[in-house]
Amino acid sequence: MAKITRQIGIRAPAERVFSIVTNPENWPRFVSGLIEVRDLSPDMPARGGTFTWEYNLMGKRITGRGEITEYEKNKKCALALTGEFSLKETYEFVERPEGTELDVEMEYELPAGQEVSGAGIGVLDKVNEVEAGTILEKIRILSEEKALKS
C-alpha cells in the first residue's frame, strides 16, 4: 500500500477549514478529477456517513463507495473509499496562533498488476503526490477566501 503525507499552513481558524473539508458539496472544488458525490446518507458528515463517488483517474471513469471512518469536530476526519482501488484519507486540523495546520495522509492500493490508462503504479504514485499537494493548496485558497460560505 502506498502512502502520501503532506501538510500546509492556512490563515483561517480550524473550524472554518474543517467545515470546508468535511462538506461533500465542496469535495469536487478541491479534488481534481472528482466528478460527483451522491447518495449521501442522512448523517453526512459524521462518523458512519456513507456516499457514492465518481472519479476520473487519468482518463478512466471509476465509481465506488465511501464512508467517514473518523470524525472529531474541528480536529480530525478520515474517509475510506472502496471500488476499483482502495483509498484512505485522513485529515488532521491543528489550531495555531496564525491559523490552522492541515495534515493529510493518503493510503491507496491498486489490484496487483493494475494499470490506469496505460500508466503503471510508478506513474500513478507520482501523479498522486502532485494531486495531494494540489488538494491542500486548493483547500488553503478556499479557506482563506473571506467571501466563501462554508
N, CA, C and O atoms as a GROMACS GRO file, in nm:
protein
  600
    1MET      N    1   0.085  -0.118   0.000
    1MET     CA    2   0.000   0.000   0.000
    1MET      C    3   0.089   0.124   0.000
    1MET      O    4   0.181   0.135   0.081
    2ALA      N    5   0.062   0.217  -0.091
    2ALA     CA    6   0.138   0.341  -0.100
    2ALA      C    7   0.082   0.444  -0.001
    2ALA      O    8  -0.038   0.445   0.027
    3LYS      N    9   0.170   0.529   0.050
    3LYS     CA   10   0.128   0.631   0.147
    3LYS      C   11   0.189   0.765   0.108
    3LYS      O   12   0.307   0.774   0.075
    4ILE      N   13   0.106   0.868   0.114
    4ILE     CA   14   0.149   1.006   0.089
    4ILE      C   15   0.110   1.088   0.211
    4ILE      O   16  -0.003   1.078   0.259
    5THR      N   17   0.202   1.169   0.261
    5THR     CA   18   0.170   1.262   0.370
    5THR      C   19   0.213   1.402   0.329
    5THR      O   20   0.319   1.421   0.268
    6ARG      N   21   0.130   1.498   0.362
    6ARG     CA   22   0.156   1.638   0.331
    6ARG      C   23   0.095   1.724   0.441
    6ARG      O   24   0.008   1.680   0.516
    7GLN      N   25   0.144   1.848   0.450
    7GLN     CA   26   0.083   1.944   0.542
    7GLN      C   27   0.093   2.083   0.482
    7GLN      O   28   0.177   2.110   0.396
    8ILE      N   29   0.003   2.172   0.530
    8ILE     CA   30   0.001   2.309   0.482
    8ILE      C   31  -0.048   2.399   0.593
    8ILE      O   32  -0.132   2.359   0.674
    9GLY      N   33   0.004   2.519   0.598
    9GLY     CA   34  -0.046   2.621   0.690
    9GLY      C   35  -0.153   2.703   0.621
    9GLY      O   36  -0.138   2.742   0.505
   10ILE      N   37  -0.261   2.728   0.692
   10ILE     CA   38  -0.375   2.802   0.637
   10ILE      C   39  -0.409   2.916   0.732
   10ILE      O   40  -0.426   2.895   0.852
   11ARG      N   41  -0.421   3.037   0.678
   11ARG     CA   42  -0.455   3.154   0.760
   11ARG      C   43  -0.607   3.164   0.777
   11ARG      O   44  -0.671   3.255   0.726
   12ALA      N   45  -0.660   3.068   0.850
   12ALA     CA   46  -0.804   3.063   0.881
   12ALA      C   47  -0.820   2.972   1.002
   12ALA      O   48  -0.739   2.881   1.023
   13PRO      N   49  -0.923   2.995   1.082
   13PRO     CA   50  -0.944   2.910   1.201
   13PRO      C   51  -0.977   2.766   1.162
   13PRO      O   52  -1.034   2.740   1.056
   14ALA      N   53  -0.941   2.673   1.249
   14ALA     CA   54  -0.965   2.530   1.225
   14ALA      C   55  -1.112   2.502   1.198
   14ALA      O   56  -1.145   2.418   1.114
   15GLU      N   57  -1.201   2.571   1.266
   15GLU     CA   58  -1.345   2.549   1.246
   15GLU      C   59  -1.384   2.575   1.100
   15GLU      O   60  -1.462   2.499   1.042
   16ARG      N   61  -1.330   2.680   1.042
   16ARG     CA   62  -1.362   2.713   0.902
   16ARG      C   63  -1.302   2.609   0.806
   16ARG      O   64  -1.371   2.560   0.716
   17VAL      N   65  -1.175   2.575   0.826
   17VAL     CA   66  -1.109   2.477   0.739
   17VAL      C   67  -1.182   2.343   0.749
   17VAL      O   68  -1.206   2.278   0.648
   18PHE      N   69  -1.216   2.302   0.870
   18PHE     CA   70  -1.285   2.175   0.892
   18PHE      C   71  -1.420   2.173   0.819
   18PHE      O   72  -1.455   2.073   0.756
   19SER      N   73  -1.494   2.283   0.828
   19SER     CA   74  -1.626   2.286   0.764
   19SER      C   75  -1.615   2.277   0.612
   19SER      O   76  -1.703   2.220   0.548
   20ILE      N   77  -1.510   2.332   0.555
   20ILE     CA   78  -1.490   2.324   0.410
   20ILE      C   79  -1.451   2.182   0.370
   20ILE      O   80  -1.506   2.127   0.274
   21VAL      N   81  -1.357   2.123   0.443
   21VAL     CA   82  -1.306   1.990   0.409
   21VAL      C   83  -1.413   1.882   0.427
   21VAL      O   84  -1.416   1.787   0.350
   22THR      N   85  -1.499   1.895   0.525
   22THR     CA   86  -1.596   1.788   0.554
   22THR      C   87  -1.730   1.806   0.484
   22THR      O   88  -1.819   1.722   0.501
   23ASN      N   89  -1.748   1.911   0.407
   23ASN     CA   90  -1.873   1.933   0.335
   23ASN      C   91  -1.862   1.866   0.197
   23ASN      O   92  -1.787   1.913   0.112
   24PRO      N   93  -1.937   1.756   0.173
   24PRO     CA   94  -1.928   1.685   0.045
   24PRO      C   95  -1.953   1.772  -0.078
   24PRO      O   96  -1.901   1.743  -0.185
   25GLU      N   97  -2.031   1.879  -0.064
   25GLU     CA   98  -2.054   1.969  -0.177
   25GLU      C   99  -1.925   2.036  -0.221
   25GLU      O  100  -1.912   2.074  -0.338
   26ASN      N  101  -1.830   2.053  -0.131
   26ASN     CA  102  -1.703   2.118  -0.163
   26ASN      C  103  -1.600   2.023  -0.225
   26ASN      O  104  -1.507   2.069  -0.292
   27TRP      N  105  -1.615   1.893  -0.207
   27TRP     CA  106  -1.511   1.799  -0.250
   27TRP      C  107  -1.472   1.815  -0.396
   27TRP      O  108  -1.353   1.816  -0.426
   28PRO      N  109  -1.567   1.826  -0.491
   28PRO     CA  110  -1.526   1.845  -0.630
   28PRO      C  111  -1.453   1.978  -0.653
   28PRO      O  112  -1.384   1.994  -0.754
   29ARG      N  113  -1.466   2.071  -0.562
   29ARG     CA  114  -1.399   2.200  -0.575
   29ARG      C  115  -1.249   2.188  -0.548
   29ARG      O  116  -1.170   2.266  -0.602
   30PHE      N  117  -1.209   2.092  -0.464
   30PHE     CA  118  -1.066   2.082  -0.435
   30PHE      C  119  -1.002   1.948  -0.472
   30PHE      O  120  -0.880   1.934  -0.462
   31VAL      N  121  -1.081   1.850  -0.513
   31VAL     CA  122  -1.024   1.722  -0.558
   31VAL      C  123  -1.035   1.716  -0.710
   31VAL      O  124  -1.143   1.692  -0.764
   32SER      N  125  -0.924   1.736  -0.778
   32SER     CA  126  -0.922   1.730  -0.924
   32SER      C  127  -0.967   1.590  -0.967
   32SER      O  128  -0.925   1.490  -0.909
   33GLY      N  129  -1.050   1.584  -1.067
   33GLY     CA  130  -1.095   1.455  -1.117
   33GLY      C  131  -1.219   1.400  -1.050
   33GLY      O  132  -1.281   1.307  -1.102
   34LEU      N  133  -1.257   1.455  -0.936
   34LEU     CA  134  -1.379   1.408  -0.870
   34LEU      C  135  -1.497   1.464  -0.948
   34LEU      O  136  -1.518   1.585  -0.952
   35ILE      N  137  -1.572   1.376  -1.008
   35ILE     CA  138  -1.684   1.416  -1.093
   35ILE      C  139  -1.808   1.444  -1.010
   35ILE      O  140  -1.878   1.543  -1.031
   36GLU      N  141  -1.835   1.353  -0.914
   36GLU     CA  142  -1.961   1.363  -0.842
   36GLU      C  143  -1.955   1.287  -0.710
   36GLU      O  144  -1.888   1.184  -0.698
   37VAL      N  145  -2.026   1.342  -0.612
   37VAL     CA  146  -2.052   1.273  -0.485
   37VAL      C  147  -2.203   1.269  -0.471
   37VAL      O  148  -2.269   1.373  -0.477
   38ARG      N  149  -2.260   1.150  -0.452
   38ARG     CA  150  -2.406   1.137  -0.446
   38ARG      C  151  -2.445   1.028  -0.346
   38ARG      O  152  -2.359   0.965  -0.284
   39ASP      N  153  -2.573   1.007  -0.333
   39ASP     CA  154  -2.628   0.905  -0.243
   39ASP      C  155  -2.576   0.921  -0.101
   39ASP      O  156  -2.536   0.824  -0.036
   40LEU      N  157  -2.576   1.047  -0.053
   40LEU     CA  158  -2.528   1.075   0.082
   40LEU      C  159  -2.625   1.019   0.184
   40LEU      O  160  -2.746   1.035   0.172
   41SER      N  161  -2.571   0.951   0.285
   41SER     CA  162  -2.658   0.905   0.393
   41SER      C  163  -2.702   1.028   0.474
   41SER      O  164  -2.633   1.130   0.474
   42PRO      N  165  -2.816   1.018   0.542
   42PRO     CA  166  -2.870   1.132   0.615
   42PRO      C  167  -2.775   1.187   0.723
   42PRO      O  168  -2.787   1.304   0.761
   43ASP      N  169  -2.683   1.105   0.773
   43ASP     CA  170  -2.596   1.151   0.880
   43ASP      C  171  -2.465   1.214   0.831
   43ASP      O  172  -2.373   1.233   0.910
   44MET      N  173  -2.456   1.246   0.702
   44MET     CA  174  -2.334   1.308   0.649
   44MET      C  175  -2.326   1.452   0.694
   44MET      O  176  -2.431   1.516   0.703
   45PRO      N  177  -2.212   1.509   0.723
   45PRO     CA  178  -2.088   1.436   0.750
   45PRO      C  179  -2.080   1.399   0.898
   45PRO      O  180  -2.090   1.486   0.984
   46ALA      N  181  -2.064   1.277   0.926
   46ALA     CA  182  -2.047   1.225   1.062
   46ALA      C  183  -1.987   1.086   1.051
   46ALA      O  184  -1.992   1.024   0.944
   47ARG      N  185  -1.932   1.037   1.159
   47ARG     CA  186  -1.876   0.902   1.157
   47ARG      C  187  -1.986   0.804   1.117
   47ARG      O  188  -2.096   0.806   1.171
   48GLY      N  189  -1.954   0.717   1.021
   48GLY     CA  190  -2.051   0.621   0.970
   48GLY      C  191  -2.127   0.671   0.849
   48GLY      O  192  -2.196   0.592   0.783
   49GLY      N  193  -2.115   0.799   0.817
   49GLY     CA  194  -2.182   0.854   0.699
   49GLY      C  195  -2.127   0.790   0.572
   49GLY      O  196  -2.007   0.765   0.563
   50THR      N  197  -2.214   0.764   0.475
   50THR     CA  198  -2.173   0.697   0.352
   50THR      C  199  -2.212   0.779   0.230
   50THR      O  200  -2.298   0.867   0.237
   51PHE      N  201  -2.148   0.748   0.118
   51PHE     CA  202  -2.174   0.819  -0.007
   51PHE      C  203  -2.121   0.735  -0.123
   51PHE      O  204  -2.045   0.641  -0.104
   52THR      N  205  -2.163   0.772  -0.243
   52THR     CA  206  -2.110   0.715  -0.367
   52THR      C  207  -2.026   0.823  -0.433
   52THR      O  208  -2.064   0.940  -0.434
   53TRP      N  209  -1.912   0.784  -0.488
   53TRP     CA  210  -1.824   0.880  -0.555
   53TRP      C  211  -1.798   0.833  -0.697
   53TRP      O  212  -1.799   0.713  -0.727
   54GLU      N  213  -1.773   0.931  -0.784
   54GLU     CA  214  -1.736   0.902  -0.922
   54GLU      C  215  -1.616   0.990  -0.955
   54GLU      O  216  -1.617   1.111  -0.929
   55TYR      N  217  -1.513   0.928  -1.012
   55TYR     CA  218  -1.384   0.994  -1.029
   55TYR      C  219  -1.327   0.964  -1.167
   55TYR      O  220  -1.345   0.855  -1.221
   56ASN      N  221  -1.257   1.062  -1.224
   56ASN     CA  222  -1.185   1.043  -1.349
   56ASN      C  223  -1.037   1.028  -1.314
   56ASN      O  224  -0.971   1.126  -1.280
   57LEU      N  225  -0.987   0.906  -1.322
   57LEU     CA  226  -0.847   0.877  -1.288
   57LEU      C  227  -0.768   0.858  -1.417
   57LEU      O  228  -0.769   0.751  -1.477
   58MET      N  229  -0.701   0.965  -1.457
   58MET     CA  230  -0.617   0.963  -1.577
   58MET      C  231  -0.694   0.911  -1.698
   58MET      O  232  -0.644   0.829  -1.774
   59GLY      N  233  -0.818   0.961  -1.715
   59GLY     CA  234  -0.899   0.924  -1.830
   59GLY      C  235  -0.990   0.805  -1.810
   59GLY      O  236  -1.074   0.775  -1.896
   60LYS      N  237  -0.976   0.736  -1.698
   60LYS     CA  238  -1.062   0.620  -1.670
   60LYS      C  239  -1.165   0.661  -1.565
   60LYS      O  240  -1.130   0.709  -1.457
   61ARG      N  241  -1.291   0.642  -1.598
   61ARG     CA  242  -1.401   0.678  -1.508
   61ARG      C  243  -1.426   0.561  -1.413
   61ARG      O  244  -1.454   0.450  -1.456
   62ILE      N  245  -1.416   0.589  -1.283
   62ILE     CA  246  -1.438   0.484  -1.183
   62ILE      C  247  -1.538   0.532  -1.078
   62ILE      O  248  -1.549   0.652  -1.053
   63THR      N  249  -1.610   0.439  -1.019
   63THR     CA  250  -1.712   0.468  -0.920
   63THR      C  251  -1.691   0.376  -0.800
   63THR      O  252  -1.643   0.264  -0.815
   64GLY      N  253  -1.726   0.425  -0.684
   64GLY     CA  254  -1.714   0.343  -0.565
   64GLY      C  255  -1.796   0.399  -0.450
   64GLY      O  256  -1.870   0.496  -0.465
   65ARG      N  257  -1.780   0.336  -0.335
   65ARG     CA  258  -1.850   0.378  -0.214
   65ARG      C  259  -1.749   0.438  -0.117
   65ARG      O  260  -1.631   0.404  -0.119
   66GLY      N  261  -1.797   0.526  -0.033
   66GLY     CA  262  -1.713   0.588   0.068
   66GLY      C  263  -1.783   0.590   0.202
   66GLY      O  264  -1.906   0.588   0.210
   67GLU      N  265  -1.702   0.596   0.307
   67GLU     CA  266  -1.756   0.604   0.443
   67GLU      C  267  -1.664   0.694   0.526
   67GLU      O  268  -1.542   0.688   0.513
   68ILE      N  269  -1.724   0.774   0.611
   68ILE     CA  270  -1.645   0.852   0.707
   68ILE      C  271  -1.617   0.760   0.825
   68ILE      O  272  -1.708   0.716   0.895
   69THR      N  273  -1.488   0.731   0.846
   69THR     CA  274  -1.449   0.636   0.949
   69THR      C  275  -1.409   0.703   1.080
   69THR      O  276  -1.414   0.640   1.186
   70GLU      N  277  -1.371   0.830   1.073
   70GLU     CA  278  -1.338   0.906   1.194
   70GLU      C  279  -1.391   1.047   1.175
   70GLU      O  280  -1.384   1.103   1.066
   71TYR      N  281  -1.443   1.104   1.283
   71TYR     CA  282  -1.498   1.239   1.275
   71TYR      C  283  -1.493   1.301   1.414
   71TYR      O  284  -1.574   1.269   1.501
   72GLU      N  285  -1.396   1.389   1.434
   72GLU     CA  286  -1.384   1.464   1.559
   72GLU      C  287  -1.387   1.611   1.521
   72GLU      O  288  -1.290   1.664   1.468
   73LYS      N  289  -1.499   1.676   1.549
   73LYS     CA  290  -1.525   1.812   1.502
   73LYS      C  291  -1.406   1.905   1.524
   73LYS      O  292  -1.351   1.916   1.634
   74ASN      N  293  -1.367   1.971   1.414
   74ASN     CA  294  -1.259   2.069   1.410
   74ASN      C  295  -1.120   2.011   1.438
   74ASN      O  296  -1.024   2.086   1.452
   75LYS      N  297  -1.109   1.877   1.447
   75LYS     CA  298  -0.980   1.815   1.477
   75LYS      C  299  -0.938   1.709   1.376
   75LYS      O  300  -0.822   1.707   1.333
   76LYS      N  301  -1.030   1.619   1.338
   76LYS     CA  302  -0.990   1.506   1.253
   76LYS      C  303  -1.109   1.452   1.176
   76LYS      O  304  -1.222   1.446   1.226
   77CYS      N  305  -1.081   1.411   1.051
   77CYS     CA  306  -1.180   1.343   0.969
   77CYS      C  307  -1.106   1.243   0.881
   77CYS      O  308  -1.004   1.276   0.821
   78ALA      N  309  -1.158   1.121   0.873
   78ALA     CA  310  -1.098   1.018   0.789
   78ALA      C  311  -1.205   0.954   0.703
   78ALA      O  312  -1.318   0.932   0.747
   79LEU      N  313  -1.168   0.925   0.578
   79LEU     CA  314  -1.258   0.863   0.481
   79LEU      C  315  -1.196   0.734   0.431
   79LEU      O  316  -1.075   0.725   0.412
   80ALA      N  317  -1.280   0.634   0.410
   80ALA     CA  318  -1.237   0.510   0.345
   80ALA      C  319  -1.316   0.496   0.216
   80ALA      O  320  -1.439   0.496   0.218
   81LEU      N  321  -1.246   0.486   0.104
   81LEU     CA  322  -1.309   0.471  -0.026
   81LEU      C  323  -1.280   0.332  -0.080
   81LEU      O  324  -1.167   0.283  -0.072
   82THR      N  325  -1.383   0.270  -0.136
   82THR     CA  326  -1.367   0.137  -0.194
   82THR      C  327  -1.425   0.138  -0.334
   82THR      O  328  -1.511   0.219  -0.366
   83GLY      N  329  -1.377   0.047  -0.416
   83GLY     CA  330  -1.420   0.036  -0.555
   83GLY      C  331  -1.310  -0.037  -0.629
   83GLY      O  332  -1.259  -0.139  -0.582
   84GLU      N  333  -1.273   0.014  -0.746
   84GLU     CA  334  -1.166  -0.048  -0.824
   84GLU      C  335  -1.030  -0.036  -0.755
   84GLU      O  336  -0.938  -0.112  -0.785
   85PHE      N  337  -1.018   0.058  -0.664
   85PHE     CA  338  -0.900   0.069  -0.580
   85PHE      C  339  -0.946   0.112  -0.443
   85PHE      O  340  -1.057   0.163  -0.428
   86SER      N  341  -0.862   0.093  -0.343
   86SER     CA  342  -0.897   0.136  -0.208
   86SER      C  343  -0.813   0.257  -0.172
   86SER      O  344  -0.697   0.268  -0.211
   87LEU      N  345  -0.873   0.348  -0.096
   87LEU     CA  346  -0.807   0.471  -0.056
   87LEU      C  347  -0.855   0.508   0.083
   87LEU      O  348  -0.974   0.504   0.112
   88LYS      N  349  -0.762   0.545   0.168
   88LYS     CA  350  -0.797   0.600   0.299
   88LYS      C  351  -0.733   0.737   0.308
   88LYS      O  352  -0.612   0.752   0.288
   89GLU      N  353  -0.814   0.838   0.338
   89GLU     CA  354  -0.767   0.975   0.354
   89GLU      C  355  -0.792   1.017   0.498
   89GLU      O  356  -0.902   0.999   0.550
   90THR      N  357  -0.690   1.072   0.562
   90THR     CA  358  -0.706   1.124   0.697
   90THR      C  359  -0.662   1.270   0.699
   90THR      O  360  -0.551   1.303   0.657
   91TYR      N  361  -0.750   1.356   0.748
   91TYR     CA  362  -0.722   1.499   0.759
   91TYR      C  363  -0.719   1.534   0.907
   91TYR      O  364  -0.812   1.503   0.981
   92GLU      N  365  -0.610   1.599   0.950
   92GLU     CA  366  -0.599   1.645   1.088
   92GLU      C  367  -0.582   1.796   1.088
   92GLU      O  368  -0.506   1.851   1.007
   93PHE      N  369  -0.653   1.863   1.178
   93PHE     CA  370  -0.659   2.008   1.185
   93PHE      C  371  -0.600   2.052   1.318
   93PHE      O  372  -0.652   2.016   1.424
   94VAL      N  373  -0.492   2.130   1.314
   94VAL     CA  374  -0.426   2.175   1.436
   94VAL      C  375  -0.434   2.327   1.440
   94VAL      O  376  -0.381   2.396   1.353
   95GLU      N  377  -0.502   2.379   1.542
   95GLU     CA  378  -0.516   2.524   1.560
   95GLU      C  379  -0.381   2.581   1.601
   95GLU      O  380  -0.318   2.532   1.695
   96ARG      N  381  -0.338   2.684   1.531
   96ARG     CA  382  -0.214   2.755   1.558
   96ARG      C  383  -0.246   2.904   1.574
   96ARG      O  384  -0.351   2.949   1.528
   97PRO      N  385  -0.158   2.982   1.639
   97PRO     CA  386  -0.185   3.125   1.654
   97PRO      C  387  -0.208   3.196   1.520
   97PRO      O  388  -0.288   3.290   1.512
   98GLU      N  389  -0.138   3.152   1.414
   98GLU     CA  390  -0.150   3.216   1.284
   98GLU      C  391  -0.258   3.152   1.195
   98GLU      O  392  -0.276   3.194   1.081
   99GLY      N  393  -0.328   3.051   1.246
   99GLY     CA  394  -0.432   2.985   1.168
   99GLY      C  395  -0.439   2.837   1.197
   99GLY      O  396  -0.443   2.795   1.313
  100THR      N  397  -0.440   2.756   1.092
  100THR     CA  398  -0.457   2.612   1.105
  100THR      C  399  -0.346   2.539   1.029
  100THR      O  400  -0.311   2.576   0.917
  101GLU      N  401  -0.292   2.438   1.092
  101GLU     CA  402  -0.205   2.345   1.021
  101GLU      C  403  -0.293   2.228   0.980
  101GLU      O  404  -0.355   2.163   1.064
  102LEU      N  405  -0.297   2.200   0.851
  102LEU     CA  406  -0.376   2.089   0.800
  102LEU      C  407  -0.280   1.980   0.753
  102LEU      O  408  -0.197   2.003   0.665
  103ASP      N  409  -0.291   1.864   0.813
  103ASP     CA  410  -0.210   1.748   0.776
  103ASP      C  411  -0.299   1.648   0.705
  103ASP      O  412  -0.411   1.621   0.749
  104VAL      N  413  -0.250   1.592   0.596
  104VAL     CA  414  -0.326   1.489   0.524
  104VAL      C  415  -0.237   1.368   0.502
  104VAL      O  416  -0.118   1.379   0.472
  105GLU      N  417  -0.298   1.252   0.518
  105GLU     CA  418  -0.231   1.125   0.488
  105GLU      C  419  -0.324   1.048   0.396
  105GLU      O  420  -0.442   1.032   0.424
  106MET      N  421  -0.268   1.001   0.286
  106MET     CA  422  -0.345   0.922   0.190
  106MET      C  423  -0.275   0.788   0.170
  106MET      O  424  -0.156   0.782   0.141
  107GLU      N  425  -0.352   0.682   0.188
  107GLU     CA  426  -0.301   0.547   0.164
  107GLU      C  427  -0.390   0.484   0.057
  107GLU      O  428  -0.513   0.487   0.067
  108TYR      N  429  -0.327   0.429  -0.045
  108TYR     CA  430  -0.406   0.371  -0.153
  108TYR      C  431  -0.340   0.244  -0.206
  108TYR      O  432  -0.222   0.219  -0.186
  109GLU      N  433  -0.425   0.165  -0.274
  109GLU     CA  434  -0.376   0.040  -0.329
  109GLU      C  435  -0.456   0.005  -0.454
  109GLU      O  436  -0.579   0.010  -0.454
  110LEU      N  437  -0.384  -0.029  -0.559
  110LEU     CA  438  -0.448  -0.083  -0.679
  110LEU      C  439  -0.433  -0.233  -0.676
  110LEU      O  440  -0.338  -0.284  -0.616
  111PRO      N  441  -0.523  -0.307  -0.741
  111PRO     CA  442  -0.504  -0.451  -0.751
  111PRO      C  443  -0.370  -0.480  -0.819
  111PRO      O  444  -0.326  -0.404  -0.905
  112ALA      N  445  -0.305  -0.590  -0.782
  112ALA     CA  446  -0.175  -0.626  -0.837
  112ALA      C  447  -0.177  -0.625  -0.989
  112ALA      O  448  -0.267  -0.681  -1.051
  113GLY      N  449  -0.076  -0.561  -1.048
  113GLY     CA  450  -0.064  -0.557  -1.193
  113GLY      C  451  -0.156  -0.460  -1.263
  113GLY      O  452  -0.154  -0.451  -1.386
  114GLN      N  453  -0.237  -0.386  -1.188
  114GLN     CA  454  -0.334  -0.292  -1.246
  114GLN      C  455  -0.264  -0.174  -1.311
  114GLN      O  456  -0.168  -0.121  -1.256
  115GLU      N  457  -0.312  -0.134  -1.427
  115GLU     CA  458  -0.267  -0.012  -1.493
  115GLU      C  459  -0.387   0.078  -1.510
  115GLU      O  460  -0.501   0.031  -1.520
  116VAL      N  461  -0.362   0.208  -1.514
  116VAL     CA  462  -0.468   0.305  -1.538
  116VAL      C  463  -0.431   0.380  -1.665
  116VAL      O  464  -0.331   0.453  -1.668
  117SER      N  465  -0.511   0.363  -1.769
  117SER     CA  466  -0.486   0.428  -1.897
  117SER      C  467  -0.342   0.409  -1.943
  117SER      O  468  -0.280   0.503  -1.991
  118GLY      N  469  -0.290   0.288  -1.928
  118GLY     CA  470  -0.156   0.256  -1.973
  118GLY      C  471  -0.044   0.297  -1.878
  118GLY      O  472   0.073   0.272  -1.907
  119ALA      N  473  -0.079   0.358  -1.766
  119ALA     CA  474   0.022   0.402  -1.669
  119ALA      C  475   0.035   0.300  -1.557
  119ALA      O  476  -0.065   0.258  -1.499
  120GLY      N  477   0.156   0.261  -1.528
  120GLY     CA  478   0.181   0.169  -1.418
  120GLY      C  479   0.177   0.238  -1.284
  120GLY      O  480   0.154   0.359  -1.277
  121ILE      N  481   0.199   0.163  -1.178
  121ILE     CA  482   0.188   0.215  -1.041
  121ILE      C  483   0.291   0.325  -1.014
  121ILE      O  484   0.262   0.417  -0.936
  122GLY      N  485   0.410   0.319  -1.075
  122GLY     CA  486   0.511   0.423  -1.053
  122GLY      C  487   0.464   0.559  -1.101
  122GLY      O  488   0.483   0.659  -1.032
  123VAL      N  489   0.403   0.563  -1.218
  123VAL     CA  490   0.349   0.688  -1.271
  123VAL      C  491   0.233   0.734  -1.184
  123VAL      O  492   0.222   0.853  -1.152
  124LEU      N  493   0.147   0.642  -1.146
  124LEU     CA  494   0.033   0.678  -1.062
  124LEU      C  495   0.079   0.734  -0.928
  124LEU      O  496   0.018   0.828  -0.877
  125ASP      N  497   0.185   0.678  -0.871
  125ASP     CA  498   0.239   0.733  -0.745
  125ASP      C  499   0.280   0.878  -0.762
  125ASP      O  500   0.250   0.961  -0.677
  126LYS      N  501   0.348   0.909  -0.872
  126LYS     CA  502   0.392   1.047  -0.896
  126LYS      C  503   0.273   1.140  -0.916
  126LYS      O  504   0.273   1.252  -0.865
  127VAL      N  505   0.173   1.095  -0.990
  127VAL     CA  506   0.052   1.174  -1.012
  127VAL      C  507  -0.018   1.200  -0.878
  127VAL      O  508  -0.063   1.312  -0.852
  128ASN      N  509  -0.026   1.099  -0.793
  128ASN     CA  510  -0.092   1.114  -0.663
  128ASN      C  511  -0.014   1.208  -0.571
  128ASN      O  512  -0.076   1.280  -0.492
  129GLU      N  513   0.118   1.209  -0.577
  129GLU     CA  514   0.199   1.303  -0.499
  129GLU      C  515   0.164   1.447  -0.537
  129GLU      O  516   0.145   1.532  -0.450
  130VAL      N  517   0.156   1.472  -0.667
  130VAL     CA  518   0.122   1.606  -0.714
  130VAL      C  519  -0.020   1.641  -0.672
  130VAL      O  520  -0.046   1.753  -0.627
  131GLU      N  521  -0.113   1.547  -0.687
  131GLU     CA  522  -0.253   1.571  -0.652
  131GLU      C  523  -0.270   1.604  -0.504
  131GLU      O  524  -0.350   1.691  -0.470
  132ALA      N  525  -0.196   1.538  -0.417
  132ALA     CA  526  -0.206   1.566  -0.273
  132ALA      C  527  -0.170   1.712  -0.245
  132ALA      O  528  -0.238   1.780  -0.168
  133GLY      N  529  -0.062   1.759  -0.306
  133GLY     CA  530  -0.024   1.899  -0.288
  133GLY      C  531  -0.127   1.994  -0.345
  133GLY      O  532  -0.155   2.098  -0.286
  134THR      N  533  -0.184   1.959  -0.460
  134THR     CA  534  -0.285   2.043  -0.523
  134THR      C  535  -0.411   2.051  -0.436
  134THR      O  536  -0.469   2.158  -0.421
  135ILE      N  537  -0.452   1.939  -0.380
  135ILE     CA  538  -0.570   1.937  -0.292
  135ILE      C  539  -0.549   2.032  -0.175
  135ILE      O  540  -0.637   2.112  -0.144
  136LEU      N  541  -0.434   2.024  -0.110
  136LEU     CA  542  -0.409   2.110   0.006
  136LEU      C  543  -0.404   2.257  -0.034
  136LEU      O  544  -0.456   2.343   0.038
  137GLU      N  545  -0.344   2.287  -0.146
  137GLU     CA  546  -0.337   2.427  -0.191
  137GLU      C  547  -0.477   2.480  -0.220
  137GLU      O  548  -0.507   2.595  -0.187
  138LYS      N  549  -0.563   2.401  -0.283
  138LYS     CA  550  -0.700   2.445  -0.310
  138LYS      C  551  -0.777   2.464  -0.179
  138LYS      O  552  -0.853   2.560  -0.166
  139ILE      N  553  -0.758   2.374  -0.083
  139ILE     CA  554  -0.825   2.391   0.048
  139ILE      C  555  -0.779   2.520   0.113
  139ILE      O  556  -0.859   2.593   0.171
  140ARG      N  557  -0.648   2.549   0.103
  140ARG     CA  558  -0.596   2.673   0.161
  140ARG      C  559  -0.663   2.794   0.096
  140ARG      O  560  -0.708   2.885   0.166
  141ILE      N  561  -0.670   2.796  -0.035
  141ILE     CA  562  -0.731   2.909  -0.106
  141ILE      C  563  -0.878   2.924  -0.067
  141ILE      O  564  -0.922   3.034  -0.037
  142LEU      N  565  -0.952   2.814  -0.068
  142LEU     CA  566  -1.094   2.820  -0.032
  142LEU      C  567  -1.113   2.865   0.113
  142LEU      O  568  -1.205   2.942   0.142
  143SER      N  569  -1.028   2.818   0.203
  143SER     CA  570  -1.041   2.851   0.346
  143SER      C  571  -1.007   2.996   0.374
  143SER      O  572  -1.065   3.058   0.462
  144GLU      N  573  -0.912   3.051   0.299
  144GLU     CA  574  -0.869   3.188   0.323
  144GLU      C  575  -0.959   3.290   0.252
  144GLU      O  576  -0.950   3.409   0.280
  145GLU      N  577  -1.043   3.243   0.163
  145GLU     CA  578  -1.135   3.332   0.092
  145GLU      C  579  -1.247   3.374   0.187
  145GLU      O  580  -1.329   3.292   0.229
  146LYS      N  581  -1.250   3.502   0.220
  146LYS     CA  582  -1.347   3.554   0.319
  146LYS      C  583  -1.492   3.547   0.269
  146LYS      O  584  -1.584   3.533   0.349
  147ALA      N  585  -1.510   3.558   0.138
  147ALA     CA  586  -1.646   3.563   0.085
  147ALA      C  587  -1.709   3.424   0.072
  147ALA      O  588  -1.830   3.413   0.051
  148LEU      N  589  -1.629   3.318   0.084
  148LEU     CA  590  -1.683   3.183   0.066
  148LEU      C  591  -1.774   3.145   0.181
  148LEU      O  592  -1.738   3.166   0.297
  149LYS      N  593  -1.889   3.092   0.150
  149LYS     CA  594  -1.979   3.041   0.253
  149LYS      C  595  -1.942   2.897   0.277
  149LYS      O  596  -1.941   2.817   0.184
  150SER      N  597  -1.913   2.861   0.401
  150SER     CA  598  -1.877   2.721   0.430
  150SER      C  599  -1.997   2.647   0.485
  150SER      O  600  -1.987   2.528   0.516
   0.00000   0.00000   0.00000
